[in-house]
Amino acid sequence: MSQSASTAVLSELRERIAHLEGAAGRQKTVLPFGVSDIDDCLPGGGLAYGALHEVAGGGNGAVDGAAAGLFVGGIAARTKGKVVWCFTRADLFAPALAQVGLHPDRVIYVEAGREEDVLASFEEALRYGGLGAVVAELVRLPMVASRRLQLGILCDPDDHSE
């Protein structure tokens, strides 16, 4: 099957799933990267608002984690509104976030003692709505928690959090 035929089949399946889920009437907006090589690979041409996105550093080192954090910060900087950032360790460096465009005045920092509390804070911020983005720093996102968050986001069509 050619690449274009495969893309057409996937688009048709996505439309059928959206129709079955009752989402056919509402159009999701996206945040494009502005780089066609990336945007062309993403459904809708960018990262969907009101959806769960996972970013991993790709390694166990602090450098990989910092790079992933700055990547997420740069994406969050392009949204409108406050950004809630939940974490267990207070090692987020605000001047570095400012360098990628996310001014510290836009960030609401939530420090929790355990990863379970990070997830609870993350979920509460998602329910609040009206935020530019909600970020949770986790060592590992359990599959059950990931699915629960995805379902929670899908059930609230007025939420524009990321």
MODELLER restraints for C-alpha pairs under 7 A, 6 or more apart:
rsr = mdl.restraints
at = mdl.atoms
rsr.add(forms.Gaussian(group=physical.xy_distance, feature=features.Distance(at['CA:18:A'], at['CA:24:A']), mean=5.30, stdev=0.5))
rsr.add(forms.Gaussian(group=physical.xy_distance, feature=features.Distance(at['CA:28:A'], at['CA:48:A']), mean=6.55, stdev=0.5))
rsr.add(forms.Gaussian(group=physical.xy_distance, feature=features.Distance(at['CA:28:A'], at['CA:49:A']), mean=6.77, stdev=0.5))
rsr.add(forms.Gaussian(group=physical.xy_distance, feature=features.Distance(at['CA:29:A'], at['CA:48:A']), mean=5.96, stdev=0.5))
rsr.add(forms.Gaussian(group=physical.xy_distance, feature=features.Distance(at['CA:29:A'], at['CA:49:A']), mean=5.88, stdev=0.5))
rsr.add(forms.Gaussian(group=physical.xy_distance, feature=features.Distance(at['CA:30:A'], at['CA:44:A']), mean=6.68, stdev=0.5))
rsr.add(forms.Gaussian(group=physical.xy_distance, feature=features.Distance(at['CA:30:A'], at['CA:45:A']), mean=6.99, stdev=0.5))
rsr.add(forms.Gaussian(group=physical.xy_distance, feature=features.Distance(at['CA:30:A'], at['CA:46:A']), mean=5.14, stdev=0.5))
rsr.add(forms.Gaussian(group=physical.xy_distance, feature=features.Distance(at['CA:30:A'], at['CA:47:A']), mean=5.17, stdev=0.5))
rsr.add(forms.Gaussian(group=physical.xy_distance, feature=features.Distance(at['CA:30:A'], at['CA:48:A']), mean=4.23, stdev=0.5))
rsr.add(forms.Gaussian(group=physical.xy_distance, feature=features.Distance(at['CA:30:A'], at['CA:49:A']), mean=5.51, stdev=0.5))
rsr.add(forms.Gaussian(group=physical.xy_distance, feature=features.Distance(at['CA:31:A'], at['CA:46:A']), mean=5.06, stdev=0.5))
rsr.add(forms.Gaussian(group=physical.xy_distance, feature=features.Distance(at['CA:31:A'], at['CA:47:A']), mean=5.08, stdev=0.5))
rsr.add(forms.Gaussian(group=physical.xy_distance, feature=features.Distance(at['CA:31:A'], at['CA:48:A']), mean=6.32, stdev=0.5))
rsr.add(forms.Gaussian(group=physical.xy_distance, feature=features.Distance(at['CA:31:A'], at['CA:49:A']), mean=6.93, stdev=0.5))
rsr.add(forms.Gaussian(group=physical.xy_distance, feature=features.Distance(at['CA:32:A'], at['CA:39:A']), mean=6.11, stdev=0.5))
rsr.add(forms.Gaussian(group=physical.xy_distance, feature=features.Distance(at['CA:32:A'], at['CA:45:A']), mean=5.97, stdev=0.5))
rsr.add(forms.Gaussian(group=physical.xy_distance, feature=features.Distance(at['CA:32:A'], at['CA:46:A']), mean=3.90, stdev=0.5))
rsr.add(forms.Gaussian(group=physical.xy_distance, feature=features.Distance(at['CA:32:A'], at['CA:47:A']), mean=6.24, stdev=0.5))
rsr.add(forms.Gaussian(group=physical.xy_distance, feature=features.Distance(at['CA:33:A'], at['CA:39:A']), mean=6.21, stdev=0.5))
rsr.add(forms.Gaussian(group=physical.xy_distance, feature=features.Distance(at['CA:33:A'], at['CA:46:A']), mean=6.30, stdev=0.5))
rsr.add(forms.Gaussian(group=physical.xy_distance, feature=features.Distance(at['CA:39:A'], at['CA:45:A']), mean=4.49, stdev=0.5))
rsr.add(forms.Gaussian(group=physical.xy_distance, feature=features.Distance(at['CA:39:A'], at['CA:46:A']), mean=5.16, stdev=0.5))
rsr.add(forms.Gaussian(group=physical.xy_distance, feature=features.Distance(at['CA:49:A'], at['CA:160:A']), mean=5.67, stdev=0.5))
rsr.add(forms.Gaussian(group=physical.xy_distance, feature=features.Distance(at['CA:49:A'], at['CA:161:A']), mean=6.29, stdev=0.5))
rsr.add(forms.Gaussian(group=physical.xy_distance, feature=features.Distance(at['CA:49:A'], at['CA:162:A']), mean=5.47, stdev=0.5))
rsr.add(forms.Gaussian(group=physical.xy_distance, feature=features.Distance(at['CA:50:A'], at['CA:153:A']), mean=6.33, stdev=0.5))
rsr.add(forms.Gaussian(group=physical.xy_distance, feature=features.Distance(at['CA:50:A'], at['CA:159:A']), mean=5.94, stdev=0.5))
rsr.add(forms.Gaussian(group=physical.xy_distance, feature=features.Distance(at['CA:50:A'], at['CA:160:A']), mean=4.65, stdev=0.5))
rsr.add(forms.Gaussian(group=physical.xy_distance, feature=features.Distance(at['CA:50:A'], at['CA:161:A']), mean=4.95, stdev=0.5))
rsr.add(forms.Gaussian(group=physical.xy_distance, feature=features.Distance(at['CA:50:A'], at['CA:162:A']), mean=5.19, stdev=0.5))
rsr.add(forms.Gaussian(group=physical.xy_distance, feature=features.Distance(at['CA:51:A'], at['CA:150:A']), mean=6.94, stdev=0.5))
rsr.add(forms.Gaussian(group=physical.xy_distance, feature=features.Distance(at['CA:51:A'], at['CA:153:A']), mean=6.37, stdev=0.5))
rsr.add(forms.Gaussian(group=physical.xy_distance, feature=features.Distance(at['CA:51:A'], at['CA:162:A']), mean=5.60, stdev=0.5))
rsr.add(forms.Gaussian(group=physical.xy_distance, feature=features.Distance(at['CA:52:A'], at['CA:150:A']), mean=6.05, stdev=0.5))
rsr.add(forms.Gaussian(group=physical.xy_distance, feature=features.Distance(at['CA:52:A'], at['CA:162:A']), mean=6.21, stdev=0.5))
rsr.add(forms.Gaussian(group=physical.xy_distance, feature=features.Distance(at['CA:55:A'], at['CA:68:A']), mean=6.56, stdev=0.5))
rsr.add(forms.Gaussian(group=physical.xy_distance, feature=features.Distance(at['CA:56:A'], at['CA:68:A']), mean=6.20, stdev=0.5))
rsr.add(forms.Gaussian(group=physical.xy_distance, feature=features.Distance(at['CA:57:A'], at['CA:64:A']), mean=4.60, stdev=0.5))
rsr.add(forms.Gaussian(group=physical.xy_distance, feature=features.Distance(at['CA:57:A'], at['CA:65:A']), mean=4.94, stdev=0.5))
rsr.add(forms.Gaussian(group=physical.xy_distance, feature=features.Distance(at['CA:57:A'], at['CA:67:A']), mean=6.67, stdev=0.5))
rsr.add(forms.Gaussian(group=physical.xy_distance, feature=features.Distance(at['CA:57:A'], at['CA:68:A']), mean=4.89, stdev=0.5))
rsr.add(forms.Gaussian(group=physical.xy_distance, feature=features.Distance(at['CA:58:A'], at['CA:64:A']), mean=6.37, stdev=0.5))
rsr.add(forms.Gaussian(group=physical.xy_distance, feature=features.Distance(at['CA:70:A'], at['CA:97:A']), mean=6.31, stdev=0.5))
rsr.add(forms.Gaussian(group=physical.xy_distance, feature=features.Distance(at['CA:70:A'], at['CA:100:A']), mean=6.82, stdev=0.5))
rsr.add(forms.Gaussian(group=physical.xy_distance, feature=features.Distance(at['CA:73:A'], at['CA:97:A']), mean=5.91, stdev=0.5))
rsr.add(forms.Gaussian(group=physical.xy_distance, feature=features.Distance(at['CA:73:A'], at['CA:100:A']), mean=6.65, stdev=0.5))
rsr.add(forms.Gaussian(group=physical.xy_distance, feature=features.Distance(at['CA:73:A'], at['CA:102:A']), mean=6.16, stdev=0.5))
rsr.add(forms.Gaussian(group=physical.xy_distance, feature=features.Distance(at['CA:74:A'], at['CA:100:A']), mean=5.04, stdev=0.5))
rsr.add(forms.Gaussian(group=physical.xy_distance, feature=features.Distance(at['CA:74:A'], at['CA:101:A']), mean=6.12, stdev=0.5))
rsr.add(forms.Gaussian(group=physical.xy_distance, feature=features.Distance(at['CA:74:A'], at['CA:102:A']), mean=6.58, stdev=0.5))
rsr.add(forms.Gaussian(group=physical.xy_distance, feature=features.Distance(at['CA:76:A'], at['CA:102:A']), mean=6.94, stdev=0.5))
rsr.add(forms.Gaussian(group=physical.xy_distance, feature=features.Distance(at['CA:76:A'], at['CA:132:A']), mean=6.87, stdev=0.5))
rsr.add(forms.Gaussian(group=physical.xy_distance, feature=features.Distance(at['CA:76:A'], at['CA:133:A']), mean=5.83, stdev=0.5))
rsr.add(forms.Gaussian(group=physical.xy_distance, feature=features.Distance(at['CA:77:A'], at['CA:101:A']), mean=5.35, stdev=0.5))
rsr.add(forms.Gaussian(group=physical.xy_distance, feature=features.Distance(at['CA:77:A'], at['CA:102:A']), mean=4.40, stdev=0.5))
rsr.add(forms.Gaussian(group=physical.xy_distance, feature=features.Distance(at['CA:79:A'], at['CA:132:A']), mean=5.04, stdev=0.5))
rsr.add(forms.Gaussian(group=physical.xy_distance, feature=features.Distance(at['CA:80:A'], at['CA:132:A']), mean=4.88, stdev=0.5))
rsr.add(forms.Gaussian(group=physical.xy_distance, feature=features.Distance(at['CA:81:A'], at['CA:131:A']), mean=5.28, stdev=0.5))
rsr.add(forms.Gaussian(group=physical.xy_distance, feature=features.Distance(at['CA:81:A'], at['CA:132:A']), mean=4.46, stdev=0.5))
rsr.add(forms.Gaussian(group=physical.xy_distance, feature=features.Distance(at['CA:82:A'], at['CA:106:A']), mean=4.82, stdev=0.5))
rsr.add(forms.Gaussian(group=physical.xy_distance, feature=features.Distance(at['CA:82:A'], at['CA:107:A']), mean=5.90, stdev=0.5))
rsr.add(forms.Gaussian(group=physical.xy_distance, feature=features.Distance(at['CA:82:A'], at['CA:131:A']), mean=5.23, stdev=0.5))
rsr.add(forms.Gaussian(group=physical.xy_distance, feature=features.Distance(at['CA:82:A'], at['CA:132:A']), mean=5.38, stdev=0.5))
rsr.add(forms.Gaussian(group=physical.xy_distance, feature=features.Distance(at['CA:83:A'], at['CA:106:A']), mean=5.98, stdev=0.5))
rsr.add(forms.Gaussian(group=physical.xy_distance, feature=features.Distance(at['CA:83:A'], at['CA:107:A']), mean=4.80, stdev=0.5))
rsr.add(forms.Gaussian(group=physical.xy_distance, feature=features.Distance(at['CA:83:A'], at['CA:108:A']), mean=6.07, stdev=0.5))
rsr.add(forms.Gaussian(group=physical.xy_distance, feature=features.Distance(at['CA:83:A'], at['CA:131:A']), mean=6.07, stdev=0.5))
rsr.add(forms.Gaussian(group=physical.xy_distance, feature=features.Distance(at['CA:83:A'], at['CA:132:A']), mean=5.47, stdev=0.5))
rsr.add(forms.Gaussian(group=physical.xy_distance, feature=features.Distance(at['CA:83:A'], at['CA:133:A']), mean=4.87, stdev=0.5))
rsr.add(forms.Gaussian(group=physical.xy_distance, feature=features.Distance(at['CA:83:A'], at['CA:134:A']), mean=5.67, stdev=0.5))
rsr.add(forms.Gaussian(group=physical.xy_distance, feature=features.Distance(at['CA:84:A'], at['CA:107:A']), mean=5.83, stdev=0.5))
rsr.add(forms.Gaussian(group=physical.xy_distance, feature=features.Distance(at['CA:84:A'], at['CA:108:A']), mean=4.74, stdev=0.5))
rsr.add(forms.Gaussian(group=physical.xy_distance, feature=features.Distance(at['CA:84:A'], at['CA:109:A']), mean=6.13, stdev=0.5))
rsr.add(forms.Gaussian(group=physical.xy_distance, feature=features.Distance(at['CA:84:A'], at['CA:133:A']), mean=6.53, stdev=0.5))
rsr.add(forms.Gaussian(group=physical.xy_distance, feature=features.Distance(at['CA:84:A'], at['CA:134:A']), mean=4.75, stdev=0.5))
rsr.add(forms.Gaussian(group=physical.xy_distance, feature=features.Distance(at['CA:84:A'], at['CA:135:A']), mean=6.13, stdev=0.5))
rsr.add(forms.Gaussian(group=physical.xy_distance, feature=features.Distance(at['CA:85:A'], at['CA:107:A']), mean=6.80, stdev=0.5))
rsr.add(forms.Gaussian(group=physical.xy_distance, feature=features.Distance(at['CA:85:A'], at['CA:108:A']), mean=6.18, stdev=0.5))
rsr.add(forms.Gaussian(group=physical.xy_distance, feature=features.Distance(at['CA:85:A'], at['CA:109:A']), mean=5.16, stdev=0.5))
rsr.add(forms.Gaussian(group=physical.xy_distance, feature=features.Distance(at['CA:85:A'], at['CA:110:A']), mean=6.05, stdev=0.5))
rsr.add(forms.Gaussian(group=physical.xy_distance, feature=features.Distance(at['CA:85:A'], at['CA:134:A']), mean=5.99, stdev=0.5))
rsr.add(forms.Gaussian(group=physical.xy_distance, feature=features.Distance(at['CA:85:A'], at['CA:135:A']), mean=4.65, stdev=0.5))
rsr.add(forms.Gaussian(group=physical.xy_distance, feature=features.Distance(at['CA:85:A'], at['CA:136:A']), mean=5.99, stdev=0.5))
rsr.add(forms.Gaussian(group=physical.xy_distance, feature=features.Distance(at['CA:86:A'], at['CA:109:A']), mean=6.22, stdev=0.5))
rsr.add(forms.Gaussian(group=physical.xy_distance, feature=features.Distance(at['CA:86:A'], at['CA:110:A']), mean=4.64, stdev=0.5))
rsr.add(forms.Gaussian(group=physical.xy_distance, feature=features.Distance(at['CA:86:A'], at['CA:111:A']), mean=5.95, stdev=0.5))
rsr.add(forms.Gaussian(group=physical.xy_distance, feature=features.Distance(at['CA:86:A'], at['CA:118:A']), mean=5.69, stdev=0.5))
rsr.add(forms.Gaussian(group=physical.xy_distance, feature=features.Distance(at['CA:86:A'], at['CA:121:A']), mean=6.84, stdev=0.5))
rsr.add(forms.Gaussian(group=physical.xy_distance, feature=features.Distance(at['CA:86:A'], at['CA:122:A']), mean=6.42, stdev=0.5))
rsr.add(forms.Gaussian(group=physical.xy_distance, feature=features.Distance(at['CA:86:A'], at['CA:135:A']), mean=5.99, stdev=0.5))
rsr.add(forms.Gaussian(group=physical.xy_distance, feature=features.Distance(at['CA:86:A'], at['CA:136:A']), mean=4.69, stdev=0.5))
rsr.add(forms.Gaussian(group=physical.xy_distance, feature=features.Distance(at['CA:86:A'], at['CA:137:A']), mean=6.19, stdev=0.5))
rsr.add(forms.Gaussian(group=physical.xy_distance, feature=features.Distance(at['CA:87:A'], at['CA:110:A']), mean=6.43, stdev=0.5))
rsr.add(forms.Gaussian(group=physical.xy_distance, feature=features.Distance(at['CA:87:A'], at['CA:111:A']), mean=5.21, stdev=0.5))
rsr.add(forms.Gaussian(group=physical.xy_distance, feature=features.Distance(at['CA:87:A'], at['CA:112:A']), mean=6.13, stdev=0.5))
rsr.add(forms.Gaussian(group=physical.xy_distance, feature=features.Distance(at['CA:87:A'], at['CA:118:A']), mean=5.94, stdev=0.5))
rsr.add(forms.Gaussian(group=physical.xy_distance, feature=features.Distance(at['CA:87:A'], at['CA:136:A']), mean=6.04, stdev=0.5))
rsr.add(forms.Gaussian(group=physical.xy_distance, feature=features.Distance(at['CA:87:A'], at['CA:137:A']), mean=5.00, stdev=0.5))
rsr.add(forms.Gaussian(group=physical.xy_distance, feature=features.Distance(at['CA:88:A'], at['CA:111:A']), mean=5.50, stdev=0.5))
rsr.add(forms.Gaussian(group=physical.xy_distance, feature=features.Distance(at['CA:88:A'], at['CA:112:A']), mean=4.94, stdev=0.5))
rsr.add(forms.Gaussian(group=physical.xy_distance, feature=features.Distance(at['CA:88:A'], at['CA:113:A']), mean=5.51, stdev=0.5))
rsr.add(forms.Gaussian(group=physical.xy_distance, feature=features.Distance(at['CA:88:A'], at['CA:114:A']), mean=6.14, stdev=0.5))
rsr.add(forms.Gaussian(group=physical.xy_distance, feature=features.Distance(at['CA:88:A'], at['CA:115:A']), mean=6.55, stdev=0.5))
rsr.add(forms.Gaussian(group=physical.xy_distance, feature=features.Distance(at['CA:88:A'], at['CA:118:A']), mean=6.87, stdev=0.5))
rsr.add(forms.Gaussian(group=physical.xy_distance, feature=features.Distance(at['CA:90:A'], at['CA:111:A']), mean=6.87, stdev=0.5))
rsr.add(forms.Gaussian(group=physical.xy_distance, feature=features.Distance(at['CA:94:A'], at['CA:104:A']), mean=5.93, stdev=0.5))
rsr.add(forms.Gaussian(group=physical.xy_distance, feature=features.Distance(at['CA:97:A'], at['CA:103:A']), mean=6.80, stdev=0.5))
rsr.add(forms.Gaussian(group=physical.xy_distance, feature=features.Distance(at['CA:98:A'], at['CA:104:A']), mean=6.53, stdev=0.5))
rsr.add(forms.Gaussian(group=physical.xy_distance, feature=features.Distance(at['CA:112:A'], at['CA:118:A']), mean=5.68, stdev=0.5))
rsr.add(forms.Gaussian(group=physical.xy_distance, feature=features.Distance(at['CA:115:A'], at['CA:138:A']), mean=6.48, stdev=0.5))
rsr.add(forms.Gaussian(group=physical.xy_distance, feature=features.Distance(at['CA:118:A'], at['CA:136:A']), mean=6.52, stdev=0.5))
rsr.add(forms.Gaussian(group=physical.xy_distance, feature=features.Distance(at['CA:122:A'], at['CA:134:A']), mean=6.72, stdev=0.5))
rsr.add(forms.Gaussian(group=physical.xy_distance, feature=features.Distance(at['CA:122:A'], at['CA:136:A']), mean=6.05, stdev=0.5))
rsr.add(forms.Gaussian(group=physical.xy_distance, feature=features.Distance(at['CA:123:A'], at['CA:149:A']), mean=6.95, stdev=0.5))
rsr.add(forms.Gaussian(group=physical.xy_distance, feature=features.Distance(at['CA:125:A'], at['CA:134:A']), mean=6.75, stdev=0.5))
rsr.add(forms.Gaussian(group=physical.xy_distance, feature=features.Distance(at['CA:126:A'], at['CA:134:A']), mean=6.71, stdev=0.5))
rsr.add(forms.Gaussian(group=physical.xy_distance, feature=features.Distance(at['CA:126:A'], at['CA:161:A']), mean=6.31, stdev=0.5))
rsr.add(forms.Gaussian(group=physical.xy_distance, feature=features.Distance(at['CA:129:A'], at['CA:159:A']), mean=4.94, stdev=0.5))
rsr.add(forms.Gaussian(group=physical.xy_distance, feature=features.Distance(at['CA:129:A'], at['CA:160:A']), mean=6.46, stdev=0.5))
rsr.add(forms.Gaussian(group=physical.xy_distance, feature=features.Distance(at['CA:129:A'], at['CA:161:A']), mean=6.23, stdev=0.5))
rsr.add(forms.Gaussian(group=physical.xy_distance, feature=features.Distance(at['CA:130:A'], at['CA:159:A']), mean=6.49, stdev=0.5))
rsr.add(forms.Gaussian(group=physical.xy_distance, feature=features.Distance(at['CA:130:A'], at['CA:160:A']), mean=6.18, stdev=0.5))
rsr.add(forms.Gaussian(group=physical.xy_distance, feature=features.Distance(at['CA:130:A'], at['CA:161:A']), mean=6.73, stdev=0.5))
rsr.add(forms.Gaussian(group=physical.xy_distance, feature=features.Distance(at['CA:131:A'], at['CA:160:A']), mean=6.84, stdev=0.5))
rsr.add(forms.Gaussian(group=physical.xy_distance, feature=features.Distance(at['CA:131:A'], at['CA:161:A']), mean=5.45, stdev=0.5))
rsr.add(forms.Gaussian(group=physical.xy_distance, feature=features.Distance(at['CA:132:A'], at['CA:161:A']), mean=5.65, stdev=0.5))
rsr.add(forms.Gaussian(group=physical.xy_distance, feature=features.Distance(at['CA:132:A'], at['CA:162:A']), mean=6.98, stdev=0.5))
rsr.add(forms.Gaussian(group=physical.xy_distance, feature=features.Distance(at['CA:133:A'], at['CA:161:A']), mean=4.85, stdev=0.5))
rsr.add(forms.Gaussian(group=physical.xy_distance, feature=features.Distance(at['CA:133:A'], at['CA:162:A']), mean=4.55, stdev=0.5))
rsr.add(forms.Gaussian(group=physical.xy_distance, feature=features.Distance(at['CA:134:A'], at['CA:161:A']), mean=6.26, stdev=0.5))
rsr.add(forms.Gaussian(group=physical.xy_distance, feature=features.Distance(at['CA:134:A'], at['CA:162:A']), mean=5.74, stdev=0.5))
